[in-house]
Amino acid sequence: MSNTLNLLIIDDNRLIIGPLTKYLVDRYGSKIVISAFNNPESCLLKIDRNSHVLILDYFSGPEDKVKNGLNMYHTIKSQSPLTKVTVFSSTGDITHATDEI
């Protein structure tokens, strides 16, 4: 059994993915393997039973092109039920963020 945490991040904003990835690698080093995706569809090709944690932006792209976070959450859990999923929003508009939640 490996002590490495396999973490996936889905966010269409590189200003979020870059610093978050750097922080996690600096903090946890070789104990974490991070795969970052700018859209949910590419992540779904990679996620499997070895995917431990997924950080999911509620909206990961234009609404007409990708699923929202709630739909994506259910898709991920049906594909990989043991994967822990955290949903967040990087929107700066508190009203919009509240509506998303």
N, C-alpha and C positions, 0 to 999 in steps of 0.2 A: 504494500500500500504506500502510495506517495504522500508526502507531507506538503506537496505543492498545491496551491489553490488556483484553479483555472477560472479566471474571471473574464466575462465578456461585457463590453460597453457598447450601447447603441445610442448614438447622438449625431445629428447632422451638423452640429456646431463644433468646428475644430478648436475654437477657443475654450471649449469645455473639455473635449477629449484629451488634448495635449497636456494641459496642466494637471488634470486628474490622473492621467497615466503616469506622468512624471512623479507626482506626489506618491502614488501607490508603490511604484518601483523604488523610489528613494527610501520609503518607509519599510517596505517588506522584502526588497531585494529578490533573491532567488527563490523565496517562498511563494512567489506569485507569478503566474503567467497570464498576461493580459492580451486579449484580442479585441481590437476596436473596430467598429463598423459604423458607416455613416448612413446606413439604411437597414431596416429590419429584414428585408428579403435576403441580403447577403449573410446576415447573422444566422438565419434559419438553416442555411446550408451547412453551417459549422457546428451548431449546437447539438449536443448528444449527452449521454449519461455521464460523461466525464466533465461536463460543464457544471461547475459548482455554484457560481453566483453570476447573475446578470444584472447590470445597472442599465435601466431603460428610461430614456427620455420619453415623456408622455406623447409629445409630437416629435417624430424623428424625420420630418420632411414635409413637403406640401401635402395637405390633407387629401387631395384628390389622387395622390400617387402612392401613399402608404397607409397602413392601418394606424388607428390611434392606439395609445398605450394600453387601454383596457382590452381591446381586441387582441393586441399583440401579446399581452400577458397570458390570455387564455390559449392562444396558439402555442406559445412557448411551453406552458405547463402541460399541454396535451402531448407535445413532442418529447419533453424531458421533465417529467413530473417531480424529480428530486432536485432540480435546479432551483435555488433560492433567487427570487426576483425582487429587486428594489426599483420602484418607479419614482422618477423625479421630474421636475420641470425647470428648465433654465430660462423661462420667460421672465422678463423684467416687469411685466404688468401684473400687479397683485390681483386685480380683478380677474384677469384671464387665468392666472394660476389657480385661483380659488375655484373658478368654473371647471377647470380641468380635473381638480381633485374631486 
